[in-house]
Amino acid sequence: MHGTFPPGEIPASFASATDCRQRQDSAEPLWFALLCRDLWGANAPKELQFKTGRSDRTCRAWAAGDSPPPVNILLMLQRDPDIGERVQQYVMRDCAAPWWREQERDRRVGRAALGAAT
């Protein structure tokens, strides 16, 4: 089955995904700029340039919210060993999907167990 679903007819399997899109709607042009500000503050354009290898002009536009980055940039940042977890946390904040809440619980329990073991 390909294509879009009629308005109001989202299959049950996609219902939890809808909850996660409430705050980081890709139609909201500033979501990536807010992520950058949260990660790096005023240094966002330079950090983006360092992390992605893109031009200064492009990174300034992304960090200012003038244009959204392509999805591969978000994936690149999520896979970064230094900031990947923070990017993932920002993107998924306030997500009420059961699978995400379970994953977060498991992460907290795992970290608590590691802390108790030391």
Secondary structure, 3 states (H helix, E strand, C coil): CCCCCCCCCCCHHHHHHHHHCCCCCCCCCCHHHHHHHHHHHHHHHHHHHHHHCCCHHHHHHHHHCCCCCCHHHHHHHHCCCCCHHHHHHHHHCCCCCHHHHHHHHHHHHHHHHHHHHC
